[in-house]
Amino acid sequence: MNGKRIAPKTIVLYVLNVIKLYASAEYPVSQTAICNYLNEIGIPCDRKTVGRNVRYLQEFGYPIVHIPVKGYYLDGEALEKCKNKLVV
């Protein structure tokens, strides 16, 4: 991130972005993989931070599905239903 500090509260957005871009029902992404990716791009975090932020996103209404031992993915069908509710 070019030596820039990021606000800790923005990590939740990075976690969401990683799940949106790299996870699917066939290939869920683990907390460790998300953490490693964020650390590689210069965003310091640990596995517990990732887990906490996924919970925040779920509480906010994002249809993030957890598959034990494998990881997380965003349920696209449920997301479309949520988007349709917002439009109507």
C-alpha positions in Angstrom: 0.0 0.0 0.0 3.0 2.3 -0.7 3.7 2.9 3.0 0.3 4.4 3.7 -1.5 3.5 6.9 -5.0 2.4 6.5 -7.8 3.0 8.9 -8.5 -0.2 10.9 -12.2 0.2 10.2 -11.6 -0.2 6.5 -10.4 -3.8 6.9 -14.0 -5.0 6.8 -14.3 -3.6 3.2 -11.1 -5.4 2.1 -12.3 -8.6 3.6 -15.6 -8.3 1.7 -13.8 -7.5 -1.5 -11.6 -10.6 -1.2 -14.6 -12.8 -0.6 -16.5 -11.2 -3.5 -13.5 -11.6 -5.9 -11.9 -14.9 -5.0 -14.5 -17.1 -3.3 -17.3 -19.3 -4.7 -19.4 -22.2 -3.4 -17.0 -24.6 -5.2 -13.9 -22.8 -3.9 -14.5 -21.0 -0.6 -11.7 -19.0 0.8 -10.3 -19.6 4.4 -9.6 -17.0 7.1 -5.9 -17.8 6.8 -6.0 -17.2 3.0 -7.8 -13.9 3.4 -5.3 -12.9 6.0 -2.3 -13.9 3.9 -3.7 -12.0 0.9 -4.3 -8.8 2.9 -0.8 -9.0 4.5 0.7 -9.4 1.0 -0.9 -6.2 -0.2 0.2 -4.3 2.9 -2.9 -4.5 5.1 -1.8 -5.9 8.5 -4.3 -8.2 10.0 -4.6 -11.6 11.7 -6.9 -14.5 11.4 -9.1 -13.4 14.3 -9.5 -10.0 12.7 -10.7 -11.6 9.5 -13.2 -13.8 11.4 -14.5 -10.8 13.4 -15.0 -8.8 10.2 -16.8 -11.6 8.5 -19.2 -11.8 11.4 -19.8 -8.0 11.2 -20.7 -8.4 7.5 -23.0 -11.3 8.2 -24.7 -9.3 11.0 -25.1 -6.4 8.5 -26.9 -8.7 6.1 -24.3 -9.9 3.6 -25.1 -13.6 2.7 -21.7 -14.9 3.5 -21.8 -18.7 3.9 -19.3 -20.5 6.2 -18.3 -24.0 5.3 -16.4 -25.5 8.3 -12.8 -26.3 7.7 -13.0 -24.9 4.1 -13.9 -21.2 4.4 -16.3 -18.6 3.2 -18.1 -17.5 0.1 -20.8 -15.0 -0.8 -24.1 -16.6 -1.7 -24.8 -14.9 -5.1 -28.5 -16.0 -5.2 -29.2 -14.6 -1.8 -27.3 -11.4 -2.6 -29.5 -10.9 -5.7 -32.7 -11.3 -3.6 -31.3 -8.6 -1.2 -30.6 -6.3 -4.1 -34.1 -6.8 -5.6 -35.6 -5.9 -2.2 -33.6 -2.7 -2.1 -34.7 -1.7 -5.7 -38.4 -2.3 -5.0 
